[in-house]
């Protein structure tokens, strides 16, 4: 299957169907604009992929035949799907960035914790240390911060990259 090209510099925009939802989150972790088509009909998936010039990521062969820009993923496991995307689109970043909301795909904006380590307004469950960078989704308001989860994710992505080189 020929490589689906975007005609633009940088990673393409993706649309992931329900079969590859975890992959969608990982692509968002590294800053890729990735719509997750949860609960959508096949017709809607094909239409949005075409209209927004997105590469469809799917394991569904019948759906893949209907899309003009598609990467049919054969792997069941997330690591295999990740590697297939990186092999097809080497421009996809491998480093975690705080650019996209993993919940809604909105853009994240940097916010600083207020002096004294107070909690951000409207988010009573987040405890923050003085000077800790916070990121807030401009669409849904979800809060992100550098924590052990980001460290673990970075280690996982490095491991996958190293294993792929062997």
N, C-alpha and C positions, 0 to 999 in steps of 0.2 A: 504494500500500500504506500503511495507517495506521501511524503511529509506534508501535512497541512500547513501552509505558510500564511503568515498574517500580513505581509507587506509593510510591517512596521518594525522599528527597532525595539528590542526588549521582549519579554515574554508576552505571548498572546493572551487574550481574554478567554476564559473558559466558562463552560456551562457543564456542570456535573449532574448526572441523573442520580436517582435514589440508590442505585447499586454501588455508587462510589462516593458516598457521603463523607466518610472519614478522609478520603483523598482531598475532597473539597476543602475541609478544614486545614489540612496540612499545606495546601497551596495558598490559602489565606495567611497562614502563619509566616510564610516567606514573602508575602506581599503581592501575590498574584490576584488579580481581579477575577473572582470565581463565583458565579451564581450557582446556587444549589437548588435544583428543581425538585424539591420535596412535594409530593402530592400532585404533581403536574401530569397532564395527559401527554402522550407521545406527540400529538399534534402541536400542543403548546411548546414542548421542548424544541421541536424542529423549527417552529416559527420564530421563537426568541433567538435561537442559535443563528438562524439566517439573518433576522432583522438587526441583531446587535453584533454580527460578525464575530461570533464566539465559536471556539473549537469545542465540540461536544465530546465529553469524556463519558464513556459508557462501556458496559460489558454485554449489552443487549445487541445481538447481531442484527435483528430485524430493524431496530431503531437506528443503528449505525448506517444501514443501507439507505435510509431516508434523508440523512443529513449530508450537507455539502462539505462541511469541514468537521472532521470527526477523527478521534483516536479511539479505536476499538481496543479495549484493555482485556487481555486474556487471563491475567493473574487474579486470583481470588484474594490474595493477601495484600495488605497495604504496601508493604515494602516492594513487592513486584509491580504494583500499580505506579508507585512513586518512581521507580527506576525506568519504567516504560515512558512516563512523561518526561523525565530528565534526558532519556536517550533521544526521544523525538524532538524535544525542545531544550537543548543544552543551555539556553539563555535563562531558563527558570532558575531563580536564585536558590542557593542551598543554605542560606543563612537566615535565621529567624529575624524578622524585623517587625516593628510595631507600626504597620501601615494599614492593615485591613482588619476589620472586626471578624472574628471567627464565627460569630453568631449570625450576622446579617450581611456581611461583605461591605459594610460602609467604611468610609475612610476614618482613620484614627488621628486625633489631634493631641499633641503633647500638652500636658498640664503639669504644673509643679504643685507639690504639696504645700499648703500654707505654712507659714512660720509656726513653730511650736508643735508641729506634727498633728494638727487637727484633722479630722475627717473631712473629706469633700462634702460640700452641701448636697443634700438629697441622696447620699449614699452612706447610710449609717453603719453598714456592716464592714466597711473597709477601714482597717487601721493602717495608717501610713506613718513612716518615719520622716523626720525633717529632711527635706531635700530629695526625697525619693521621687523619681519621675513617674508620673501617671499618664495614661493615655485614655482618652474617652472617645467612644464612637460618636461621630457627628450625626449618625442616623438614629441609633437606638439608645445611646447613652451608656452602653456597657463600659465598665472601667477595666483597664488592664495595667499591670505593673510588672517589672522585672522580678521574678521570683524563681524558686527552685524548679517550677514547671518549665520555664524558659531554658534553664540550664540543662534539664533532662532532654528536652526537645532538641536542643543544639547538639547534644551528645549523640542522640539517635540519628539525626541527619548526617553527622560526620561518619558514624559507623556504617550507615547504608552506602555512603559515597566511597569509603575505603573498601568495603566488601565488593562493590561494583568494579573497582579498579583491579582487584585480584584475579 
